[in-house]
Amino acid sequence: MTASSSSEHLTAVVPPARRPSRAGRNLVAAIGVGVGLGAVILASLLIERHVFIGVLAVAAAVGTWELAGALRRGAGIEVPVPVLLAGGQAMVWLAWPFGATGQAVAFAVTALGVLLWRMRTGAAFYVRDVTAGLFVAAYVPLFCSFATRLLVEEDGTARVLTFLLCVVASDVGGYAAGVLAGRHPMAPTISPKKSWEGFAGSQLAGMAAGALSVAFLLGGPWWAGLILGSLLVVCATLGDLVESMIKRDLGIKDMGNLLPGHGGLMDRLDSLLPTAVVAWAVLSIVVPV
């Protein structure tokens, strides 16, 4: 067999390398995990809505653990994980019976615990580590506790569903528009795959979801849903960019590897955590109980 025929034979039997998807992730795994998470959330809301607080508590604990691990791996920053885990549970659960008072007291006690716990290892990098600990406490469990505030209203299930539907619609609309028509990067130095076309798709989908959810789930005016959807899309997009900044600063790709096709749980919570704060605030104004 000649060299030429050998080359042709190899070309015939060796399959071409599979190109990565334009999404940059395992789409099948990502969809499967997303459907599974959605089923857990829906079950907790529809069977007994207060079970959803348990789901929030687990998410806050896992997110705190992942972010603390990322800080340690990427920058050698040590935060007091036991204090943050205990304080985070207090923030999520005390927001149920005590509202803003429960959130504020739990966060203040957690902050005090961070200050005191870190004293055990000396003054070196004390300010850095304490600042990081306070950041973790605010970014994960405190923001998460605003979803509890949404839930405990009389129409809490509908409020949480409205919030989640807007964020999911934003994600799906942005993903579809970005893959199909994305041409102009939004923030190339932070998240190269985000485009203005994707953001436009997020806005259209998020505003539609907001208008329909507020009108049919909450009995509010459809225009209030448009405002809600638009603001939540902006916040969800900024939440994605903030976490991208954190990961770039730490030199890591994902916060963890718990969820196939997604990375860590924090890689899914990035848009939800700050958006929960905005959703609670906006719904309290435009659709008061």
C-alpha positions in Angstrom: 0.0 0.0 0.0 1.4 3.4 -1.0 1.7 6.3 1.4 -1.0 8.1 -0.6 -3.5 5.2 -0.2 -2.7 4.8 3.5 -3.5 8.5 4.0 -6.8 8.1 2.1 -7.6 5.1 4.2 -7.0 6.9 7.5 -9.0 9.8 6.3 -11.9 7.5 5.6 -12.0 5.7 8.9 -11.0 8.4 11.4 -14.0 10.6 12.2 -13.4 14.3 12.2 -13.0 16.0 15.6 -16.3 17.1 17.1 -16.6 20.9 17.1 -17.7 22.5 20.4 -21.1 24.0 20.4 -21.4 27.7 20.1 -22.9 27.6 23.6 -19.6 26.5 25.0 -21.1 23.8 27.1 -22.6 20.3 27.0 -26.1 21.3 26.0 -27.8 17.9 26.7 -26.4 17.7 30.2 -27.2 21.4 30.8 -30.8 20.9 29.8 -31.2 17.7 31.8 -29.8 19.4 34.9 -32.0 22.4 34.4 -35.1 20.3 34.0 -34.2 18.4 37.2 -33.7 21.6 39.2 -36.9 23.0 37.9 -38.8 19.9 38.9 -37.5 20.1 42.5 -38.4 23.8 42.7 -41.9 23.3 41.3 -42.6 20.3 43.5 -41.5 22.2 46.6 -43.7 25.2 45.7 -46.8 23.4 44.6 -46.9 20.6 47.2 -46.1 22.7 50.3 -44.7 26.2 49.6 -42.7 26.4 52.8 -40.7 23.4 51.7 -39.2 25.8 49.2 -37.5 27.6 52.1 -35.6 24.3 52.7 -34.6 24.3 49.0 -33.3 27.9 49.4 -31.4 26.9 52.6 -29.7 24.1 50.8 -28.8 26.3 47.8 -27.4 29.0 50.1 -25.3 26.4 51.9 -23.9 24.9 48.7 -23.3 28.3 47.1 -21.5 29.5 50.2 -19.3 26.4 50.3 -18.5 26.7 46.6 -17.6 30.4 46.8 -15.5 29.9 49.8 -13.6 27.1 48.0 -13.1 29.2 44.9 -11.6 32.1 47.0 -9.3 29.6 48.6 -8.2 27.9 45.4 -7.9 31.1 43.3 -6.4 33.6 45.8 -5.6 31.8 49.0 -8.3 33.7 50.8 -9.6 31.9 53.9 -13.1 32.7 55.1 -14.7 31.3 58.2 -16.9 28.6 56.5 -18.7 27.3 59.7 -19.7 30.9 60.7 -21.0 31.6 57.2 -22.9 28.4 56.9 -24.6 28.9 60.3 -25.3 32.5 59.7 -26.5 31.9 56.2 -29.1 29.4 57.5 -30.3 32.0 60.0 -30.7 34.6 57.3 -32.8 32.3 55.1 -35.0 30.9 57.8 -35.5 34.0 60.0 -36.7 36.0 57.0 -39.8 33.8 57.2 -41.3 34.8 60.6 -39.4 38.0 61.2 -39.0 39.6 57.8 -36.4 42.4 57.5 -35.6 42.3 61.2 -34.7 38.6 61.0 -32.5 39.3 58.0 -30.7 42.2 59.5 -30.1 40.6 62.9 -28.8 37.4 61.3 -26.5 39.2 59.0 -25.2 41.4 61.8 -24.5 38.4 64.0 -22.8 36.7 61.1 -20.6 39.7 60.4 -19.6 39.8 64.1 -18.8 36.1 63.9 -16.6 36.6 60.9 -14.7 39.3 62.7 -14.1 37.2 65.8 -13.5 33.8 64.1 -10.7 35.2 61.9 -8.8 36.6 64.9 -7.7 33.1 65.8 -5.1 33.0 63.0 -3.4 36.3 63.6 -3.2 39.7 62.0 -1.7 38.7 58.6 -4.3 39.3 55.9 -7.0 39.9 58.5 -8.7 42.7 56.6 -8.6 40.8 53.3 -10.1 37.7 54.8 -12.7 39.5 56.8 -13.8 41.6 53.8 -14.1 38.4 51.7 -16.2 36.8 54.5 -18.6 39.7 54.6 -18.8 39.6 50.8 -19.8 35.9 50.8 -22.4 36.5 53.6 -24.0 39.3 51.6 -23.7 37.8 48.1 -25.1 34.4 48.8 -27.3 33.9 51.9 -28.5 37.5 52.4 -29.5 37.9 48.7 -31.0 34.4 48.9 -33.2 35.3 51.9 -35.1 37.8 49.7 -36.6 34.8 47.9 -37.9 33.8 51.3 -39.5 37.3 51.6 -41.2 36.7 48.3 -42.5 33.4 49.4 -44.1 34.3 52.7 -46.6 36.7 51.3 -50.1 35.5 50.9 -49.6 35.0 47.2 -46.0 33.9 47.7 -46.0 30.9 45.4 -47.2 33.1 42.5 -44.5 35.8 43.4 -41.7 33.2 43.4 -42.9 31.7 40.2 -43.1 35.1 38.5 -39.5 35.9 39.6 -38.2 32.5 38.4 -40.2 32.6 35.1 -38.7 36.0 34.3 -35.1 34.8 35.0 -35.6 31.6 33.0 -37.1 33.4 30.1 -34.2 35.9 30.2 -31.7 33.0 30.1 -33.5 31.1 27.3 -34.2 34.1 25.2 -30.7 35.4 25.6 -29.2 32.0 24.8 -31.3 31.5 21.7 -30.8 35.0 20.3 -27.0 34.9 21.1 -26.4 31.6 19.4 -28.5 32.5 16.3 -27.7 36.1 15.8 -25.0 37.2 18.3 -22.6 39.5 16.5 -21.7 42.4 18.8 -20.0 41.5 22.1 -21.5 43.2 25.2 -18.5 42.9 27.5 -15.7 41.1 25.6 -13.1 41.4 28.3 -15.5 40.0 31.0 -17.8 37.5 29.2 -16.9 37.1 25.5 -20.0 35.1 24.6 -22.5 37.7 25.8 -23.8 39.8 22.9 -26.1 42.8 22.6 -28.3 40.6 20.3 -28.5 38.1 23.2 -29.4 40.9 25.6 -32.2 42.0 23.2 -33.5 38.4 23.1 -33.4 38.3 26.9 -35.4 41.6 27.2 -38.1 40.4 24.8 -38.5 37.1 26.5 -38.2 38.5 30.1 -40.7 41.3 29.4 -43.2 38.8 27.9 -42.8 36.5 30.8 -43.2 39.4 33.3 -46.4 40.7 31.6 -48.0 37.3 31.5 -47.0 36.3 35.0 -48.1 39.5 36.7 -51.4 39.5 34.8 -52.4 35.9 35.2 -50.5 34.8 38.4 -50.7 37.9 40.5 -53.8 39.7 39.0 -51.7 42.9 38.5 -51.5 45.2 35.5 -49.7 43.8 32.5 -47.6 47.0 32.2 -46.2 46.4 35.7 -45.1 43.0 34.4 -43.2 44.7 31.5 -41.4 46.9 34.0 -40.6 44.0 36.3 -39.4 41.7 33.4 -37.2 44.4 32.0 -35.6 45.2 35.3 -35.0 41.6 36.2 -33.3 41.0 32.8 -30.9 43.8 33.5 -30.2 42.5 37.0 -29.8 38.9 35.8 -27.4 40.0 33.1 -25.4 42.1 35.5 -25.4 39.2 37.9 -23.8 37.0 35.3 -21.2 39.6 34.5 -20.4 40.1 38.2 -19.7 36.4 38.7 -17.6 36.3 35.5 -15.6 39.2 37.0 -15.1 37.2 40.2 -14.0 34.1 38.3 -11.6 36.0 36.1 -10.1 37.7 39.1 -9.6 34.3 40.8 -8.4 32.7 37.6 -11.0 29.8 37.6 -13.4 28.6 35.0 -16.3 27.4 37.2 -17.2 27.8 40.9 -17.5 24.0 41.2 -18.3 20.8 39.3 -21.5 19.7 41.0 -23.8 20.2 38.0 -22.9 18.6 34.7 -23.1 21.1 31.8 -23.3 24.0 34.3 -20.3 23.9 36.6 -21.1 24.5 40.2 -24.4 25.5 41.7 -23.1 29.1 42.1 -22.7 29.2 38.3 -26.6 28.8 38.2 -27.3 31.1 41.1 -25.2 34.0 39.8 -28.2 35.6 38.0 -30.8 34.6 40.6 -29.3 35.9 43.8 -29.2 39.7 43.0 -32.4 39.4 41.0 -34.3 38.1 44.0 -33.6 41.4 45.8 -34.9 43.4 42.9 -37.9 41.1 42.3 -38.9 41.5 46.0 -38.5 45.3 45.9 -40.3 45.9 42.5 -43.2 43.5 43.3 -43.7 45.2 46.7 -44.2 48.5 44.8 -46.0 47.6 41.6 -48.1 44.6 43.0 -48.5 45.3 46.7 -50.3 42.6 48.8 
